[in-house]
Amino acid sequence: MAEDRDPQRRSGAPQEEEPAEERRELSIEERRARRSAMRASQTYARFIDHLCERGGMSPAVAQQAAVSVLCGLEQRIQVEEAHDLEAQLPRKLTELLHRCERHDAEPRPEKFGRDELLKQVGDDLALHPDAVEPVVRAVMDAVRSQISEGEAEDVSAQLPADIRHLWLPTM
């Protein structure tokens, strides 16, 4: 019942994660690293939340879908463009992306179209073929929301027309 007497807990105010004495003992570099890690986590969480909302999927499925679609997308564009794209994505997402077995397996860009991309994502996520395109579109929409308009145009310019149709926003 001590929680009920604590005004911060009753008001819903955020709780401190560590005692003030402990914070003062950290070096400025350590505090900056912690703040950076916290911002990275928050940015990634917002990306996953957006994807869950857009695609109607759980966070775990959203994470798998993001990695699968981005891996396929990056296989289809030039390496330099893939690096530019990743520079604007949440750091935690790019870390997961680089764990993908196919990510750097083949020389890029590979030549494949929409059907091959949808099959790859469907296989990765064990989805029925009819369910794959909405997931791919949701991921691409979430990615575009994270990057600049110029970067979205650069990616689009490197995609074949059938994949570009998935990349572009639906009206």
C-alpha positions as CSV (number, residue, x, y, z in Angstrom):
1,M,0.0,0.0,0.0
2,A,3.0,2.3,0.1
3,E,2.5,2.7,-3.6
4,D,-0.8,4.4,-2.9
5,R,0.8,7.0,-0.7
6,D,3.4,7.9,-3.2
7,P,2.1,10.9,-5.2
8,Q,4.2,10.2,-8.2
9,R,2.8,6.7,-8.6
10,R,-0.8,7.8,-8.1
11,S,-0.4,10.6,-10.6
12,G,1.1,8.4,-13.3
13,A,4.3,10.5,-13.3
14,P,7.3,8.6,-14.8
15,Q,9.5,6.9,-12.3
16,E,13.2,7.5,-12.1
17,E,15.2,4.6,-13.5
18,E,18.1,5.1,-11.2
19,P,18.9,7.0,-8.0
20,A,20.2,10.6,-8.4
21,E,23.5,9.6,-6.6
22,E,24.1,6.9,-9.3
23,R,23.5,9.4,-12.1
24,R,26.0,11.8,-10.7
25,E,28.7,9.1,-10.7
26,L,28.4,8.5,-14.4
27,S,30.7,10.3,-16.7
28,I,29.3,12.6,-19.3
29,E,30.3,10.1,-22.0
30,E,28.3,7.4,-20.2
31,R,25.3,9.6,-19.8
32,R,25.4,10.6,-23.5
33,A,25.7,6.9,-24.5
34,R,22.7,6.1,-22.4
35,R,20.7,8.9,-23.8
36,S,21.7,7.9,-27.3
37,A,20.6,4.3,-26.6
38,M,17.3,5.4,-25.2
39,R,16.6,7.6,-28.3
40,A,17.5,4.7,-30.5
41,S,15.1,2.4,-28.7
42,Q,12.3,5.0,-28.8
43,T,12.8,5.6,-32.5
44,Y,12.7,1.9,-33.2
45,A,9.7,1.5,-31.0
46,R,7.9,4.3,-32.9
47,F,8.8,2.6,-36.2
48,I,7.4,-0.8,-35.0
49,D,4.3,0.9,-33.6
50,H,3.7,2.6,-37.0
51,L,4.1,-0.7,-38.8
52,C,1.8,-2.5,-36.4
53,E,-0.9,0.1,-36.9
54,R,-0.4,0.3,-40.6
55,G,-0.2,-3.5,-41.2
56,G,-2.4,-4.8,-38.4
57,M,0.3,-7.1,-37.0
58,S,1.9,-7.9,-33.7
59,P,5.3,-6.3,-32.8
60,A,7.1,-9.6,-33.3
61,V,5.6,-10.1,-36.8
62,A,6.2,-6.5,-37.6
63,Q,9.9,-6.9,-36.8
64,Q,10.3,-10.0,-38.9
65,A,8.4,-8.4,-41.8
66,A,10.5,-5.3,-41.7
67,V,13.7,-7.3,-41.8
68,S,12.4,-9.5,-44.6
69,V,11.1,-6.7,-46.8
70,L,14.1,-4.4,-46.3
71,C,16.5,-7.3,-47.0
72,G,14.7,-8.0,-50.3
73,L,14.6,-4.3,-51.1
74,E,18.3,-3.8,-50.4
75,Q,19.2,-6.8,-52.6
76,R,17.5,-5.0,-55.5
77,I,19.3,-1.6,-55.2
78,Q,22.9,-0.5,-55.4
79,V,25.0,-1.0,-52.3
80,E,25.7,2.7,-51.9
81,E,22.0,3.4,-52.1
82,A,21.3,0.8,-49.5
83,H,23.8,2.5,-47.2
84,D,22.1,5.8,-47.7
85,L,18.8,4.2,-46.9
86,E,20.1,2.6,-43.8
87,A,21.6,5.9,-42.5
88,Q,18.0,7.2,-42.2
89,L,16.5,4.1,-40.5
90,P,16.4,3.3,-36.8
91,R,19.7,1.9,-35.7
92,K,18.2,-1.1,-34.1
93,L,16.4,-2.0,-37.3
94,T,19.7,-1.8,-39.3
95,E,21.4,-4.0,-36.7
96,L,18.7,-6.6,-37.2
97,L,18.9,-6.2,-40.9
98,H,22.6,-7.0,-41.0
99,R,21.9,-10.3,-39.2
100,C,19.7,-11.5,-42.2
101,E,21.5,-14.5,-43.8
102,R,20.7,-13.3,-47.4
103,H,21.6,-9.7,-46.7
104,D,25.1,-9.8,-48.1
105,A,25.1,-13.3,-49.6
106,E,24.7,-12.2,-53.3
107,P,26.3,-9.4,-55.3
108,R,24.0,-6.5,-55.6
109,P,21.8,-5.4,-57.2
110,E,20.2,-8.7,-58.0
111,K,17.7,-9.0,-60.9
112,F,14.3,-10.0,-59.6
113,G,10.8,-8.5,-59.7
114,R,7.7,-8.2,-57.7
115,D,6.7,-11.8,-57.8
116,E,10.1,-13.0,-56.5
117,L,10.1,-10.3,-53.7
118,L,6.6,-11.3,-52.6
119,K,7.5,-15.0,-52.7
120,Q,10.7,-14.4,-50.6
121,V,8.7,-12.4,-48.0
122,G,5.9,-14.9,-47.9
123,D,8.4,-17.7,-47.4
124,D,10.2,-15.8,-44.6
125,L,6.9,-15.1,-42.8
126,A,5.0,-18.3,-43.7
127,L,2.2,-16.2,-45.1
128,H,-0.5,-17.2,-47.5
129,P,0.3,-15.6,-50.9
130,D,-2.8,-13.4,-50.7
131,A,-1.6,-11.9,-47.4
132,V,1.9,-11.0,-48.6
133,E,1.4,-7.8,-50.6
134,P,-0.4,-5.9,-47.8
135,V,2.5,-6.7,-45.5
136,V,5.1,-5.6,-48.0
137,R,3.2,-2.3,-48.6
138,A,2.9,-1.7,-44.9
139,V,6.6,-2.1,-44.4
140,M,7.5,0.1,-47.3
141,D,5.1,2.7,-46.0
142,A,6.7,2.6,-42.6
143,V,10.2,2.8,-44.1
144,R,9.2,5.8,-46.3
145,S,7.8,7.6,-43.1
146,Q,11.3,7.3,-41.6
147,I,13.3,8.7,-44.5
148,S,13.5,11.9,-46.4
149,E,11.5,12.5,-49.6
150,G,14.8,12.7,-51.6
151,E,16.0,9.3,-50.3
152,A,12.6,7.8,-51.1
153,E,12.9,9.1,-54.6
154,D,16.5,7.7,-54.9
155,V,15.3,4.3,-53.8
156,S,12.4,4.4,-56.2
157,A,14.6,5.3,-59.1
158,Q,16.6,2.1,-58.7
159,L,13.6,-0.2,-58.5
160,P,12.0,-2.0,-61.5
161,A,8.5,-0.7,-62.3
162,D,6.7,-3.7,-60.6
163,I,8.5,-3.3,-57.3
164,R,8.3,0.5,-57.6
165,H,4.5,0.1,-57.7
166,L,4.8,-1.5,-54.2
167,W,7.2,1.2,-52.9
168,L,5.1,4.2,-53.9
169,P,2.3,5.3,-51.6
170,T,-1.2,4.2,-52.4
171,M,-3.7,6.9,-52.9
